[in-house]
Amino acid sequence: MRIRAGTVVAIVASVLLAACATSGPKFSEMTASMSPAKPDMGRIYFYRTTVLGAAVQPGVRLNGEVVGKAVPNGFFYVDSPPGNYQVATETEVERKLTFTLEAGQVRYVRLNISMGFFVGHVYGELVDETKGLKDIADLHYTGEPRTP
Amino acid sequence: MIVSKRALGILSLLMLLLGSCAPVVVQEPTQLTPAEGKGFRLTQAAEVALATGYSTTLRANTTWQLVGTVPQGEVYRTRDQVVTLEGAHIHEGYIVVDQRALVGFYLPVERTFSPVAPAKPLSMEP
């Protein structure tokens, strides 16, 4: 059986686009219904804007515990007690991010992708609230299902 | 010397890959003694080159509050911007100031000091 080159391209494109599609409500649609962190906790948003390397979606570890996945065009958040935090992802090269969190503080961790020896790797970058809020506005929630 | 296009291509790729292997941020043990009650406003932005090859920028019109002292100087932090030191890993940092110049960073998670050489004079006002 002969398969046309156009058919192959269409199949590959649809697979790649499916990998890029992120469901879930947008941040801008969720803000009204989203409750803030408890007063004795801080909140950390994790987000990934780019679809570059969409097939690479490693787990995101916060102090060694997997708290979500680096999904393109997606975000999730974690409420945590004040303290020291380390973010790393489960990729070929581990590039750690360390920062502090205070009660009532909101932190934004942008998940970037860079070139690795065999595949791209994802690492966290701590960004200002202004940039974080701007970046995250049109991204889709990829965390645990929420009940109103 | 004649170098083929293929060899040049491989060399470029290797350089690109090696470029992603940044050196670690230099850190020295230090001891922070908490303090407060002082602060300043940075009147001009300061771009600080790091030994890792990256740089970090302290923005103009940011307000800095004293959080403590280390043997290398006074430690200040701001809520107006995020300050990170980038190398093989990325670390949040507070600035360490001595005689109106930035002499390094205090890394609050690691509790270490990362020097800046030469010291960077800062334009500040109370």
Interface residues (C-beta under 8 A of the other chain):
Chain A: N84 Y85 Q86 V93 R95 K96 L97 T98 F99 T100 S114 M115 G116 F117 Y123 G124 E125 L126 V127 D128
Chain B: L16 L17 S20 Q81 V82 T84 A88 H89 I90 H91 E92 L107 P108 V109 E110
